[in-house]
Amino acid sequence: MAKPQALAAALLLVLVVSLAATEGAHGICGLSNGEFKLCQPAAAVNNPTDSPSSECCAALGKANLSCICRYKGVAGIWLRMYHIDANRAMALPGKCGLTMPSNC
């Protein structure tokens, strides 16, 4: 019998992949896959850049930040797959001069 945490992680991964597939060109939370990749260097686990690029900030400016907040606590496996540090990723909007929702 699988551990509950492993089962939950597998279900989360399926959910995230399904969401990405159903949202098509809009990706997740209004970020396309290409826009997501623009922010990857600034949130990378290894050797991150000091600041997000202007292209990353422009993409985040169009993103649904409330939606991003919903992924904050549950996307750990998905973020690790793409070598993204969750804390760095959540700091990007602030570095871009954007305000995260107060309940985030």
N, C-alpha and C positions, 0 to 999 in steps of 0.2 A: 504494500500500500504506500502510495506517495505521501511525502510530508505535505501538510497543508500549505506551507510557504512555497514549496516548489510548484504545487498545483496552482496556487494563486498567481505566481510569477508567470507560469505558462499561459494562463488565461489572460493575463494582462498583455502579454506579448501578442497574442492572437487579436485582442481588442485593438491594440495600437495599430497593428498591421491592417486590420479590417477598416479602421477609421481612415488610415492613409489611403487605402484603395478606394473607399467610397467618396472621399473628398476630392479625388482626382487632382486637377491642376491647382486647386486651392490648398492642398496639403493638409496640415494640421494647424488649427487656430489661425487660419488665414495666411500661413507661410507655405509657399511651395517648397518642394524638395530643394530646388536651386537656391531659394532665399535662405532656407535652413542652413545650407552649406556655406553661405556667405558669412554666417555667424560662427561657424565651427572653429576657425582659428583662435578666436578670442575666448572660447569656452573649452578649449581642448584640455584633456587630462595632462598631456605631456607638451611642454614648451608652448604655452599659450601666448598670444600676442598681448601687449599691455592694454591695448584699447581695441574696441570693435571698429571695423571699417565703416566709412560713411555709407557704403552699400548695405551693410548689415543693419545699421541704424535706420536707414530708409525702409528696409523690409520690416523691422520691428515696429516702426511707426504705423504700418498698415495692419499689423497683426492684432488679433483679439487677445489682449493681455489678460482679461478675465479667464479666458479659455486656457491660456498658458498656466495660470495659477492652479487650475484644476489638475494639471499634470505634475505639478511640483512634487508631491509626495509619492506618486505611484509610477513614475516613469524611470526609476533608477536602472532597471535592466536595459530598457530601450536606450537610455543615454549612454550606458556603458558600452553597448554594442557599437555606438558611433564615436566612442572615446570622448564623450562630453562630460565635463565636471558639472554636476547639477548646481552647485553653489555659484560657480562662475556664470553658468547659463542664466540663473535667476538674477544675477547682478548686471547683466547686459542692458536691460532697459534703463536702469539708472545711469549707467555710463553713457547712454545715448541721450540723456536728458528727458527721458520719459518717466512718467509716474505710474507705478503699479497700483492696482486697486487696493484700497485700504484693508480689505479682508484677505489679502494674498499672503 
